Amino acid sequence: MICCYKPPSNVGVPVSIRLSTLFVAALTVALALWSPDRAQAHAIIVDSSPSVGTEMPGPDVTMTLHYNNRIDKTRSRLTLMVGEKPFLKLPIDEGGAPDVITAKATGLAPGAYRLRWQVLALDGHITRGEIPFTVTAP
């Protein structure tokens, strides 16, 4: 009878070398998963108008949100909130820089509003937030 057993290729290799090779492979995978590109995957607001807590002269207010990453504008949303209720869905301008969203709200009465935003970064991550602000009489 012919035996077909073949010993593993790492037989005879010292355990310390096998473990160090495993450690280097695991470290390489960990560093690849936690790279600076992945750390900046979520879109974060760098600057906005209105900014949190500001007063904007009404009745027409232009909303501009600048992010740290490029945004998929067609899959992103801006909603103006009054209290807990959606007041107005704002159409996002398609033009402009790829990391800036702009929209205009017209005919706003003086009072407290919240701009609720949801954006999709081009890498597929969704980020949400709100910007409370106040509209004043012109």
C-alpha positions in Angstrom: 0.0 0.0 0.0 1.3 3.4 -0.9 1.1 6.1 1.7 0.0 9.6 0.6 0.7 11.5 3.8 2.7 14.6 3.2 4.1 16.5 6.2 3.2 20.3 6.5 5.7 22.6 4.9 6.4 24.3 8.2 7.8 21.2 9.8 11.3 21.9 10.9 10.8 25.7 11.1 11.3 26.9 14.7 8.2 27.9 16.5 9.6 31.4 17.2 9.9 32.1 13.5 6.4 30.8 12.8 5.0 33.0 15.6 6.9 36.1 14.5 5.6 35.6 10.9 2.1 35.3 12.3 2.6 38.5 14.3 3.9 40.5 11.3 0.9 39.3 9.2 -1.6 40.3 12.0 0.1 43.7 12.4 0.0 44.3 8.7 -3.8 43.6 8.6 -4.5 45.7 11.6 -2.6 48.7 10.1 -4.3 48.3 6.8 -7.7 48.4 8.5 -6.8 51.4 10.7 -5.3 53.6 8.1 -5.7 57.4 8.0 -8.0 57.0 5.0 -10.4 54.9 7.1 -10.1 57.3 10.1 -11.5 60.1 7.9 -14.2 58.0 6.3 -17.1 59.8 7.9 -18.0 63.2 6.6 -17.6 65.9 9.3 -18.6 69.5 9.0 -15.6 71.8 8.8 -17.6 75.0 8.5 -21.2 76.0 8.1 -23.6 78.9 7.6 -25.6 79.1 9.7 -23.4 77.8 12.4 -24.7 76.4 15.7 -26.6 79.1 17.7 -26.2 81.9 15.2 -28.9 84.5 14.2 -29.5 84.8 10.5 -31.5 87.7 9.0 -34.6 86.5 7.2 -36.8 85.8 5.4 -34.4 84.1 3.0 -31.5 82.1 4.3 -28.8 80.3 2.3 -27.5 77.2 4.0 -23.9 76.2 3.2 -22.2 73.2 4.8 -18.5 72.4 4.1 -17.4 68.9 4.9 -13.9 67.2 5.2 -14.8 64.7 2.5 -16.5 64.7 -0.9 -20.3 64.2 -0.6 -22.8 62.4 -2.8 -25.2 65.3 -3.2 -27.9 63.2 -4.9 -28.2 60.9 -1.9 -27.9 63.5 0.8 -30.7 65.4 2.6 -31.3 68.8 4.3 -34.5 69.3 6.3 -35.5 72.5 8.1 -37.1 71.6 11.5 -39.4 73.7 13.7 -39.7 72.0 17.1 -39.8 68.3 16.5 -41.6 68.5 13.2 -40.1 68.6 9.7 -41.0 72.0 8.3 -39.3 72.1 4.9 -37.2 69.7 2.8 -34.5 71.8 1.1 -33.4 71.0 -2.4 -29.6 70.7 -2.6 -27.8 72.6 -5.3 -26.0 70.1 -7.5 -23.2 72.6 -8.5 -20.2 73.8 -6.5 -17.4 72.1 -4.8 -17.7 68.3 -4.2 -17.3 68.8 -0.4 -19.9 71.6 0.0 -23.7 71.4 0.2 -25.7 74.5 -0.5 -29.5 75.1 -0.3 -31.8 78.1 0.1 -34.8 78.5 2.3 -37.1 81.4 1.4 -40.0 83.1 3.3 -38.9 82.0 6.8 -40.7 83.7 9.7 -38.6 84.9 12.6 -38.0 82.1 15.1 -36.0 79.1 16.1 -35.1 76.5 13.5 -32.9 73.4 13.2 -31.2 72.3 10.1 -31.2 68.5 10.1 -28.6 67.1 7.7 -27.8 63.7 6.4 -25.0 63.2 4.0 -23.4 60.2 2.2 -19.7 60.4 1.7 -18.4 58.9 -1.5 -16.9 56.0 0.4 -20.4 54.9 1.5 -20.6 56.2 5.1 -23.7 58.1 6.2 -23.3 60.9 8.7 -26.2 62.9 10.4 -26.5 66.0 12.5 -28.4 69.1 13.4 -27.6 72.8 13.4 -29.9 75.0 15.6 -30.1 78.6 14.6 -32.5 81.5 14.8 -34.0 83.6 12.0 -34.5 87.3 12.8 -36.5 90.0 11.1 -34.7 91.7 8.2 
